């Protein structure tokens, strides 16, 4: 990733999927991953996925998000770090 948020597609991947300079690609959130697909291919693919399968994928992603939302963020207050501030500063006495 460059400082301009540009991404280079590896040559072997570009050759395998016939991606050429100027082709449009689409970034699709897919749970904990990101799918990169050619724009025209993504439209055909979306239509070919049965609604029941799309709902199942949506439900799986929703369950994963619910689990992430139920956990406290790292470093949040109340997280047991295994030490206290007093342990760091000589049991709370003057330095």
HUWOGI-V980620 format. One record per residue. N is the residue number from 1. RES is the residue in three letters. OMEGA is omega in whole degrees, 0 to 359 (none if undefined). Layout:
# HUWOGI-V980620
N RES OMEGA
N RES OMEGA
This chain:
# HUWOGI-V980620
1 UNK 179
2 UNK 178
3 UNK 177
4 UNK 180
5 UNK 176
6 UNK 182
7 UNK 176
8 UNK 177
9 UNK 178
10 UNK 184
11 UNK 182
12 UNK 178
13 UNK 180
14 UNK 179
15 UNK 182
16 UNK 184
17 UNK 177
18 UNK 176
19 UNK 183
20 UNK 176
21 UNK 181
22 UNK 177
23 UNK 177
24 UNK 175
25 UNK 184
26 UNK 178
27 UNK 185
28 UNK 176
29 UNK 181
30 UNK 182
31 UNK 180
32 UNK 183
33 UNK 177
34 UNK 176
35 UNK 176
36 UNK 182
37 UNK 174
38 UNK 187
39 UNK 181
40 UNK 180
41 UNK 182
42 UNK 179
43 UNK 178
44 UNK 183
45 UNK 182
46 UNK 180
47 UNK 184
48 UNK 179
49 UNK 182
50 UNK 181
51 UNK 180
52 UNK 179
53 UNK 178
54 UNK 177
55 UNK 179
56 UNK 178
57 UNK 178
58 UNK 179
59 UNK 178
60 UNK 179
61 UNK 179
62 UNK 177
63 UNK 178
64 UNK 180
65 UNK 177
66 UNK 178
67 UNK 178
68 UNK 181
69 UNK 182
70 UNK 181
71 UNK 178
72 UNK 179
73 UNK 180
74 UNK 178
75 UNK 181
76 UNK 178
77 UNK 179
78 UNK 177
79 UNK 180
80 UNK 181
81 UNK 182
82 UNK 177
83 UNK 177
84 UNK 178
85 UNK 180
86 UNK 177
87 UNK 182
88 UNK 187
89 UNK 173
90 UNK 176
91 UNK 173
92 UNK 179
93 UNK 179
94 UNK 182
95 UNK none
